[in-house]
Amino acid sequence: MTESEVTDLIRDLFLADDPEFPIEPNTQILDEGICDSLGLVQIANKIELKVDRLTIDDQDIVRENFGSVNNIVNFIKSTCS
């Protein structure tokens, strides 16, 4: 998934009421209140549905892997390679 696709996913899940909310690649989505830890699980579930042959273990759904758009994209790349 690209940065744009991940950003769109986050917007669809959590920012439908505020589509202009700025999300940069390094925006910390937990710190900014965009989502909480349950939201990270929702993001992981949606990514698993969109990315073929990707399974995300529960222990991988942490801030280091899902705390920002960049973290998510890098996690997907490293997991799929």
N, C-alpha and C positions, 0 to 999 in steps of 0.2 A: 504494500500500500504506500502511496505517496503522502507527503505532508498535506497536500490539499485534500486527499480522501480522508485522512485521519481528522483533519480540522472539520470537514463537513460532517463526519460521523459525530463528533463531539457537539457540534452545533445542533444537529438533528435530535440528539438525545437530551441535551440539557439547556439549550439556548433558543428554543423555538420562539419564546416571547421577546428575545432580544438579539435578533440576527446581526446587529451591528457591533455587538460586544467584541472587542479586539482580542484575537487569539493569535499570538505569535508562536513560532516554532519552540521557543524556550519558555513560554508562559507556563507557570506551575499551576496546573488545573486544580489541584487540591488547595493550595495556598490562596488562590484567587476565589475560592468558593464556587467554582464552576461545577464541581461534583465532590462527592465524598468517597470513602473507601468502597461502598456498595456500587457507586458509579463506575469505579475502576473495573469491577466485575462485569458490569453491563457492557463496558467498552470491550473487554476481553471476549465476551460472548459474541458480540457483533463481529469482531475481527475474525474469530474462528469460523463464523458462517461465510465470511467474504473471502478468506484466504484458503485456497485448496491445501489440503494435507497439513494444516497447522493445528496443533493441539496445544493449548496453554494450560500448564499445570497451576493449581491453586497457589502454590508457593512462589510462582513467578509473578503473581498479580500484586506487585509492590510499587512504591513510589519510584524506585530506581528504574523500573521498566515501563511504568505507565503514568509517571508524574507530569509529563509534557508531551507535546506532539513529537518533538525530536526523540525523546526516550522511547516512545511507542514505535516510531519508524525504525529506529536502530534495533530495538528488540525483535521486531518482525524480521528484519534483514538477517540478524545473527541467528535466529531460530530456524529460518528457512534455508540457510546456506549450508 
